[in-house]
Amino acid sequence: MRHTERHRTAHIGWLRASVLGANDGLISTSSLVVGVAAAQATRGPVLISALAGMVAGALSMAAGEYVSVSSQADTEQADLARERGELAAEPVAERAELAGIYVERGLTPELADQVAGQLMAHDALGAHARDELGLSEITLARPIQAALASAASFAVGALLPVLLVLLVPLGQLIPAVIGATLALLLVLGGLAARMGGAPLLRGSLRVAFWGAVAMGVTALVGHFFGGVAA
């Protein structure tokens, strides 16, 4: 019977992009709404700013994640291509190199050489990718997955302040956005901490703290420059 375990690292790629996107969408759009609302007396400019921020932010997150993770993927592929060439040109030296890695991990030289030989006979490139380069199926870069996860999660995070602009009276908009955003940031921070195995309270508070800072600063900017423009 095969023993199957579920590890959090299996979700690290999409989890990182999703949590980052949701937090960024919520914080940046809420901050934008608070800043514009502090400078404007009408709902229209606030709504347009919120929608523009949501769309632009989602596309920006997707593009940024795709470029970043694509660069990581290019590096991984270059390393694998180099390793493939070395295996074809110097298989004996590559086996000795792999055996040396296993000796450093605690195996005897004889056993390390046997293990290296058997693993290379089964999948030489896979063995070197995993044990020499530190690459595995879990950690491989996936640019499209990261881009889509970031864009979707940003849009979901930005949806709350957009809805509040539509539904809440303008005079109550700023406190409503700040309160709802901080509450949701506490939930998102706790959820991310739980999925990542970190303490819940610390994960919640650190996200909410920086969200509060962002909204506070943009509210001051909107209030000051709104008064200057008027």
C-alpha positions in Angstrom: 0.0 0.0 0.0 1.4 3.3 -1.0 1.7 5.9 1.7 0.6 9.3 0.5 1.3 12.5 2.3 0.1 16.0 1.6 2.6 18.8 2.0 2.1 22.5 1.9 5.0 23.0 -0.5 3.0 21.3 -3.2 0.8 24.5 -3.3 3.6 27.0 -2.9 3.6 28.3 -6.5 -0.1 29.2 -6.9 -0.6 30.0 -3.2 2.1 32.7 -3.2 0.8 34.3 -6.4 -2.9 34.1 -5.2 -2.2 35.5 -1.7 0.0 38.3 -3.1 -2.6 39.2 -5.8 -5.6 39.3 -3.4 -3.8 41.4 -0.8 -2.5 43.7 -3.4 -5.9 44.1 -5.1 -7.6 44.8 -1.8 -5.0 47.2 -0.4 -4.2 49.1 -3.5 -7.8 49.5 -4.7 -9.1 50.4 -1.2 -6.3 52.9 -0.8 -7.1 54.4 -4.1 -10.8 54.7 -3.2 -10.0 56.3 0.2 -7.5 58.7 -1.4 -9.8 59.8 -4.2 -12.9 60.0 -1.9 -10.9 62.2 0.5 -10.4 64.6 -2.4 -13.7 64.4 -4.2 -17.3 65.3 -3.3 -19.0 63.1 -6.0 -19.2 59.4 -6.5 -18.3 59.3 -10.2 -14.6 60.0 -10.0 -14.2 57.6 -7.1 -16.0 54.8 -9.0 -14.0 55.3 -12.2 -10.7 55.3 -10.1 -11.7 52.1 -8.4 -12.6 50.3 -11.7 -9.5 51.6 -13.4 -7.4 50.5 -10.5 -8.9 47.0 -10.5 -8.4 46.5 -14.2 -5.0 48.0 -14.5 -3.8 46.3 -11.3 -5.0 42.9 -12.4 -3.2 43.2 -15.8 -0.1 44.6 -14.2 0.0 41.7 -11.7 -0.4 39.2 -14.5 2.3 40.8 -16.6 4.7 41.1 -13.7 4.3 37.5 -12.5 4.5 36.2 -16.1 7.8 38.0 -16.8 9.3 37.2 -13.4 8.4 33.5 -13.4 9.3 33.2 -17.1 12.8 34.4 -16.2 13.0 31.8 -13.5 11.8 29.1 -16.0 14.4 30.2 -18.6 17.1 29.8 -16.0 15.8 26.4 -15.0 15.7 25.3 -18.6 19.2 26.6 -19.2 20.6 24.7 -16.3 18.8 21.5 -17.4 20.2 21.9 -20.9 23.7 22.3 -19.6 23.3 19.3 -17.3 21.9 17.2 -20.2 25.1 18.1 -22.2 27.4 17.2 -19.4 25.7 13.9 -18.9 26.1 13.1 -22.6 29.8 14.2 -22.7 31.1 13.0 -19.3 28.7 10.4 -17.7 31.4 8.9 -15.5 32.3 12.3 -14.0 28.6 13.1 -13.5 28.1 9.8 -11.7 31.0 10.6 -9.4 29.6 14.1 -8.8 26.2 12.7 -7.9 27.8 10.0 -5.6 29.8 12.8 -3.9 26.5 14.6 -3.1 25.2 11.4 -1.4 28.4 11.0 0.5 28.0 14.5 1.9 24.5 13.5 3.0 25.7 10.6 5.0 26.1 7.5 2.8 29.2 5.5 2.5 31.2 6.0 -0.7 30.4 2.5 -1.8 26.6 2.8 -1.2 26.6 6.4 -2.7 28.2 5.1 -5.9 25.6 2.3 -6.1 22.7 4.7 -5.5 24.1 7.2 -8.1 24.4 4.4 -10.6 20.9 3.0 -10.1 19.3 6.5 -10.2 21.2 7.5 -13.3 20.2 4.3 -15.0 16.6 5.1 -14.3 16.6 8.8 -15.0 20.0 10.5 -15.1 18.7 14.0 -15.8 16.0 13.8 -13.2 18.5 12.6 -10.5 20.9 15.5 -11.2 18.1 18.0 -11.5 16.7 17.0 -8.1 19.9 16.4 -6.1 22.4 18.7 -7.9 20.3 21.6 -9.1 17.5 21.4 -6.5 14.7 21.3 -9.1 11.6 19.1 -8.7 8.1 19.0 -10.1 6.9 21.0 -7.1 9.3 23.8 -7.4 9.4 24.2 -11.2 8.3 27.6 -12.5 4.9 27.9 -14.1 4.6 31.3 -15.7 1.0 31.0 -17.0 -0.3 29.6 -13.8 1.3 32.3 -11.8 0.0 35.1 -14.1 -3.6 33.8 -14.1 -3.6 33.3 -10.4 -2.3 36.8 -9.7 -4.7 38.5 -12.1 -7.8 36.6 -10.8 -6.9 37.0 -7.1 -6.2 40.7 -7.6 -9.6 41.3 -9.2 -11.3 39.3 -6.4 -9.5 41.4 -3.8 -10.3 44.7 -5.6 -14.0 43.8 -5.9 -14.8 44.7 -2.2 -13.9 48.4 -2.5 -15.6 48.6 -5.9 -18.8 47.2 -4.4 -18.6 49.5 -1.5 -18.3 52.6 -3.8 -21.5 51.4 -5.5 -23.5 50.6 -2.4 -22.4 52.8 0.5 -23.4 56.5 0.9 -20.5 58.8 -0.1 -20.4 60.4 3.4 -19.8 57.0 5.0 -17.6 55.6 2.2 -14.2 56.2 3.8 -14.8 54.6 7.2 -16.7 51.7 5.5 -13.9 51.0 3.1 -11.2 51.2 5.8 -13.2 49.0 8.3 -14.2 46.3 5.7 -10.7 46.2 4.2 -9.0 45.7 7.5 -11.5 43.0 8.5 -10.9 41.2 5.2 -7.1 41.6 5.5 -7.2 40.0 8.9 -9.1 37.0 7.4 -6.7 36.8 4.3 -3.7 37.0 6.5 -4.9 34.3 8.8 -5.9 32.1 5.9 -2.5 32.5 4.3 -0.8 31.8 7.6 -2.8 28.7 8.2 -2.2 27.3 4.7 1.5 28.1 5.0 1.8 26.6 8.5 2.6 30.0 10.2 1.1 31.5 13.4 -2.4 32.9 12.6 -2.2 36.0 14.7 1.1 37.2 13.3 0.0 36.5 9.7 -3.2 38.4 10.2 -1.7 41.4 12.0 1.2 42.0 9.6 -1.1 42.2 6.6 -3.6 44.4 8.3 -0.9 46.7 9.6 0.5 47.5 6.1 -3.0 47.9 4.7 -3.8 50.4 7.4 -0.6 52.3 6.6 -1.4 52.4 2.9 -4.9 53.6 3.3 -3.9 56.2 5.9 -1.2 57.7 3.7 -3.4 57.8 0.6 -6.2 59.4 2.6 -3.8 62.2 3.7 -2.5 62.6 0.1 -6.1 62.9 -1.2 -7.2 65.3 1.5 -4.1 67.6 1.0 -4.0 67.7 -2.7 -7.8 67.8 -3.0 -7.8 70.9 -0.9 -5.0 72.4 -3.0 -6.8 71.6 -6.2 -9.9 73.1 -5.0 
